[in-house]
Amino acid sequence: MAVHSIIRMSELERARRMDAKYYHPRFLRLGEVHKRGQWLPIGKHLLMCQYGISIKMNTEGDGYPIFRMGDLKAGFAFIDDMKFAPISSLVFQKYRLAPGDVLFNRVNSEEFVGRTGIFKLDGEYVFASYLVRMRTNAGLSPDVLNLFLNCRYGILSVRRLSRRAVNQANVNAQELQSVLIPTFSSRFQTALTEMSEASWGLYYQSRQRYGEAEHLLLSEAGLVGWKPDHPAGYVRRSYEIVRAERFDAEHHQLRYDELRSHIRSYPHGFSGLNEIACSSDETVNPRDHPEEEIDYVEIASVNPVIGTIDEASRMKGREAPSRARIG
């Protein structure tokens, strides 16, 4: 069902926002929420709001580890797959992250703009140019700011401000600072901060346990420290390519044969994935059920290190991206 808003010229905000989506009814309803209690712009609570560094990165460990959009998951900044920025010590000091810094992704596809995570690590790290670093003053806990920007009202506020182009959207630092946040009591902020800290601690405890389980599995399979050979070239017969129905060279690398041979030699036997699991090819378009709530999982929400879904966006079927499907 079509939705619309009627806005008088005198009611247009900021004079420069004429795009219809800015005045969508779901965004206008935020105004009713803002009438409850005292709300202030985020900028009133910040000591710093800074863009990151723009530099060519590498994976060889040359320079300082640098956070990117994909390193922000489930409200925290993680170091699962870091790249490195070769910068001077002087530049490093300008962009060095401190525990409690809140990182905000300002540009990407629309569903990724606004992804926010708090940095809680020790060590020497910097952050990329498409992130904004916020550092709060004594009046607002960084954990509370992070939690708010990850809740439905914070996400909605950011999405209203995002400016859309072809396959991309953005929210600049000035617009980010204009987002309204409730004025919470010190006691309430302390309670939220303690829960955030507990969540972070439990995550790292689970990572430690997962690492132990992974090491045990690899030890049992004889794969600890295993590395395949990397020949300069290899030959495949035409019937092997036809049988595999794959013509890309990557698929036919010898290291995969070597790994399969190693697994088949396990003394207690082996099974194919299709023997112990099945995949469902049944799909439903969530837009066929516009009022039904769903959990939408993005590709970036799947943690490639531990194989878990870090987060999911709760939305109604009519709000789901066009490519979303219910399996």
Secondary structure, 3 states (H helix, E strand, C coil): CCCCCCCCHHHCCCCCCCCHHHHCHHHHHHHHHCCCCCEEEHHHHEEEEEECECCCCECCCCCEEEECHHHEECCEECCCCCEEECCCHHHHHHHCCCCCCEEEECEECCCCCCCEEECCCCCCCEEECCEEEEEECCCCCHHHHHHHHHCHHHHHHHHHHCEEECCEEECCHHHHHHCEEECCCHHHHHHHHHHHHHHHHHHHHHHHHHHHHHHHHHHHCCCCCCCCCCCCCCCCCHHHHHHHCCCCHHHHCHHHHHHHHHHHCCCCCCCCHHHHCCCCCCCECHHHCCCCEEEECCHHHECCCCCCECCCEEEEHHHCCCCCCEC
